[in-house]
Amino acid sequence: MANSIAELTDVGRSYGAARVLDAVNLTLRTGESVAIIGPSGSGKSTLLSILGLLDTPSTGSYRLNGVEVAGAKARQRTQLRRSMIGFVFQAFHLVPHLTVRENVLFGMYAKGLTAVEDATTAEAQLAAVGLGHRMHALPSSLSGGEQQRTALARALAVRPTLLLCDEPTGNLDSKNSASVLNLLMDSVAVDRGLVIVTHDTAVADRCERVIQVADGRVSE
Ligand SMILES: Nc1ncnc2c1ncn2[C@@H]1O[C@H](COP(=O)(O)OP(=O)(O)OP(=O)(O)O)[C@@H](O)[C@H]1O
């Protein structure tokens, strides 16, 4: 049965006098793919940052795996983020002087994983995204699609409970978008949920749920 991973109750976020999110109620469960859509500046990235513990709600409750984190200290949020959350961004954010394989390993070390089997996990994850033959390449020699598949392998190698993506196909042509989208959909698992902020209707169409953000409010 699907478990609730993330539960936002009456969440608001203000920056100074500007109210960016208002009374947001949202529950995300394992096995789900959720698209977040809405006009530019409506608060989508802010919502994703709150879900990923990069930002904190100004008001309301956020329960992550049953633990209240809205008022959690930075250290606890960092620990939870490391152990539970994976991110994929539009701009890939690979380390330029590390190879593809090293980028995935670096992501694992950054998450505090240092087991000997890390190299095997990293290589298996790269093979799973179709990059087994590019493991020793530098990011600059890869296509945009290959770079995003590396970023996805880096995120998945630590087995996140929640995979959060901000415009993951925003820098890709249609062919590379389709392959990254297929991999994202394949990454949804009984013990994992997927959230994608997107302007791309092809992406939203593939997700089970579509959440619309407008004027700081969400509707489904
Ligand atoms: N750190 C911040 N300080 C002040 N204002 C902010 C901050 N972060 C976001 N905002 C404001 O909050 C609003 C929502 O921003 P957000 O990035 O969440 O929108 P978005 O829906 O993701 O937009 P886009 O589709 O253009 O990426 C914007 O008006 C933005 O200027």
The ligand as a MOL file (V3000), in Angstrom:
LIG
                    3D

  0  0  0     0  0            999 V3000
M  V30 BEGIN CTAB
M  V30 COUNTS 31 33 0 0 0
M  V30 BEGIN ATOM
M  V30 1 N 14.6220 34.0560 -1.8200 0
M  V30 2 C 13.6360 34.8450 -2.2670 0
M  V30 3 N 13.5220 36.1300 -1.8330 0
M  V30 4 C 12.5460 36.9360 -2.2810 0
M  V30 5 N 11.6080 36.5630 -3.1750 0
M  V30 6 C 11.6720 35.3090 -3.6380 0
M  V30 7 C 12.6790 34.3890 -3.2130 0
M  V30 8 N 12.4790 33.1980 -3.8560 0
M  V30 9 C 11.4040 33.3910 -4.6410 0
M  V30 10 N 10.9130 34.6400 -4.5170 0
M  V30 11 C 9.7390 35.1900 -5.2220 0
M  V30 12 O 8.6830 34.2770 -5.0580 0
M  V30 13 C 7.8900 34.1970 -6.2350 0
M  V30 14 C 7.7870 32.7430 -6.6870 0
M  V30 15 O 9.0520 32.2960 -7.1440 0
M  V30 16 P 9.3040 30.8160 -7.6630 0
M  V30 17 O 10.7150 30.7560 -8.1170 0
M  V30 18 O 8.8540 29.8620 -6.6450 0
M  V30 19 O 8.3110 30.7750 -8.9120 0
M  V30 20 P 8.1810 29.6890 -10.0750 0
M  V30 21 O 6.7170 29.3870 -10.2020 0
M  V30 22 O 9.0850 28.5410 -9.8000 0
M  V30 23 O 8.6720 30.5270 -11.3400 0
M  V30 24 P 9.4110 30.0420 -12.6980 0
M  V30 25 O 8.4260 29.1790 -13.4270 0
M  V30 26 O 9.6710 31.3300 -13.4170 0
M  V30 27 O 10.6630 29.3230 -12.3040 0
M  V30 28 C 8.5480 35.1150 -7.2510 0
M  V30 29 O 7.8410 36.3360 -7.2550 0
M  V30 30 C 9.9430 35.2860 -6.7160 0
M  V30 31 O 10.4770 36.5260 -7.0770 0
M  V30 END ATOM
M  V30 BEGIN BOND
M  V30 1 1 1 2
M  V30 2 1 2 3
M  V30 3 2 2 7
M  V30 4 2 3 4
M  V30 5 1 4 5
M  V30 6 2 5 6
M  V30 7 1 6 7
M  V30 8 1 6 10
M  V30 9 1 7 8
M  V30 10 2 8 9
M  V30 11 1 9 10
M  V30 12 1 10 11
M  V30 13 1 11 12
M  V30 14 1 11 30
M  V30 15 1 12 13
M  V30 16 1 13 14
M  V30 17 1 13 28
M  V30 18 1 14 15
M  V30 19 1 15 16
M  V30 20 2 16 17
M  V30 21 1 16 18
M  V30 22 1 16 19
M  V30 23 1 19 20
M  V30 24 2 20 21
M  V30 25 1 20 22
M  V30 26 1 20 23
M  V30 27 1 23 24
M  V30 28 2 24 25
M  V30 29 1 24 26
M  V30 30 1 24 27
M  V30 31 1 28 29
M  V30 32 1 28 30
M  V30 33 1 30 31
M  V30 END BOND
M  V30 END CTAB
M  END
